[in-house]
Amino acid sequence: CEHKYCQTCLYKLFTDSTYVLPIRCCNKEISVDFVLKIFTPEDTQQIIQRTGQASHKLFCPTPGCERPIHVTTELKTSTCPDCKKEICVKCRSHAHPNKKCWKGKNEKKFRKITEKRGWRQCMACGIFIERKGGCKNIHCPCGNTFCYHCGKQICKC
């Protein structure tokens, strides 16, 4: 999109865990390879560390918090850095020790509920979104944009 960023801001976008990866501008991903070319080896190490470990992202399910959280897929739970609630990485809800995860057996029931209510799932981060009105183009908190009707990023419906 050819927007300009100062190096300090660009560095912060790629190293601060409060920003959801991948970093986008005008719905286009800012390439990590491009960013690595303009920083020192010490700076690039931090960028590589963060972008390499953020293989999975979820949002805190606590109402009012909803902070993006970066986790690796090997983790079973993660703690929200803001509200300190523990979250199940598998089902993206609050941790539930000694109880089965809704993914699997209960997932079919949940899917039926989402279909009945007309909720759509973001392909990028997996959260469910309910549209009550307005434009059919949905802007997910993770940065992904998609059509509420067909689910495609570039809509022709």
C-alpha positions in Angstrom: 0.0 0.0 0.0 3.1 2.2 0.2 2.3 3.8 3.6 5.3 4.9 5.4 6.3 3.9 9.0 9.1 5.1 11.1 11.5 2.4 12.2 10.6 2.9 15.9 6.9 2.2 15.2 7.6 -0.7 12.9 9.9 -2.3 15.5 7.2 -1.9 18.1 4.5 -3.5 15.9 6.7 -6.6 15.4 8.0 -6.9 19.0 5.2 -5.8 21.3 2.9 -8.7 22.2 -0.2 -6.5 22.3 -0.2 -6.3 18.5 -1.7 -9.3 16.7 0.4 -11.0 14.1 0.6 -10.9 11.2 1.0 -7.1 11.1 -1.2 -5.6 8.3 -1.6 -2.3 6.6 -4.6 -1.7 4.3 -5.4 -5.5 4.7 -2.0 -6.4 3.3 0.5 -8.3 5.4 3.7 -6.5 6.1 6.4 -9.1 5.3 8.7 -10.1 8.2 11.4 -10.6 5.6 11.1 -7.0 4.6 11.2 -5.8 8.2 14.3 -7.9 9.0 16.3 -6.2 6.2 16.0 -2.8 7.9 17.0 -3.6 11.4 20.2 -4.5 13.2 21.0 -8.1 14.1 20.1 -7.5 17.8 16.7 -6.1 16.8 16.1 -8.8 14.3 16.6 -11.5 17.0 13.7 -10.1 19.0 11.5 -10.0 15.8 12.4 -13.5 14.8 11.7 -14.8 18.4 8.2 -13.2 18.5 7.1 -14.0 15.0 8.4 -17.6 15.3 6.6 -18.3 18.6 3.3 -16.7 17.6 2.1 -19.7 15.7 -1.3 -19.5 17.3 -3.4 -16.6 18.5 -6.6 -16.3 20.5 -8.5 -13.7 22.3 -9.2 -13.6 26.1 -12.8 -14.8 26.5 -13.3 -12.6 29.6 -16.0 -10.0 28.8 -14.4 -6.5 28.6 -10.9 -7.9 28.3 -10.7 -9.7 24.9 -7.0 -9.1 24.7 -5.1 -10.9 21.9 -2.9 -13.6 23.3 -0.1 -15.3 21.4 0.6 -18.9 22.3 2.4 -21.9 20.8 0.3 -24.9 19.8 2.0 -27.2 22.4 0.5 -25.3 25.3 -2.7 -26.6 26.8 -3.5 -23.4 28.8 -2.3 -19.8 28.7 -2.8 -16.9 31.1 -4.1 -13.6 29.9 -1.5 -10.9 30.7 -4.2 -8.3 31.5 -6.9 -10.0 33.5 -4.8 -13.0 34.7 -7.5 -15.6 33.8 -6.3 -18.9 32.6 -7.5 -19.9 29.1 -7.8 -23.3 27.4 -5.9 -23.1 24.1 -7.9 -25.9 22.6 -11.4 -24.5 22.9 -10.5 -20.8 23.5 -12.6 -20.5 26.6 -11.7 -20.2 30.3 -9.6 -23.1 31.6 -11.6 -26.0 32.9 -9.4 -28.3 35.0 -10.9 -31.7 35.6 -13.6 -31.2 32.9 -13.5 -32.3 29.3 -12.9 -29.7 26.6 -15.9 -28.8 24.5 -13.9 -29.5 21.4 -14.7 -33.0 20.2 -17.8 -34.6 21.7 -19.5 -31.3 22.4 -18.3 -29.5 19.3 -21.1 -31.0 17.2 -23.6 -29.5 19.6 -21.9 -26.2 19.6 -21.7 -26.1 15.8 -25.4 -26.7 15.5 -26.0 -23.8 17.9 -23.8 -21.5 15.8 -25.5 -22.5 12.6 -29.0 -22.0 14.1 -28.0 -18.5 15.3 -26.2 -17.7 12.1 -22.8 -17.0 13.6 -19.7 -17.0 11.4 -16.2 -18.1 12.3 -13.2 -16.1 11.4 -10.8 -18.2 9.3 -7.8 -16.5 10.7 -8.3 -16.7 14.5 -11.3 -19.0 14.9 -13.5 -16.7 17.0 -17.3 -16.6 16.3 -18.9 -13.4 15.2 -22.6 -12.4 15.3 -23.7 -9.7 12.9 -26.7 -7.7 14.0 -26.7 -5.2 11.2 -24.6 -3.0 9.0 -22.2 -3.9 6.3 -21.7 -7.6 5.3 -17.9 -7.1 5.4 -16.7 -8.1 8.8 -13.5 -6.7 10.4 -12.4 -9.3 13.0 -10.5 -8.1 16.0 -7.5 -10.1 14.8 -7.3 -7.9 11.7 -8.9 -10.4 9.2 -11.7 -9.1 6.9 -14.3 -11.4 5.4 -17.8 -11.5 4.0 -20.4 -12.5 6.6 -22.6 -14.2 3.9 -20.1 -16.3 2.0 -17.1 -16.3 4.3 -14.6 -15.4 1.6 -12.0 -12.6 2.0 -12.8 -11.3 -1.5 -16.6 -11.4 -1.8 -18.5 -11.6 -5.1 -21.9 -12.4 -3.6 
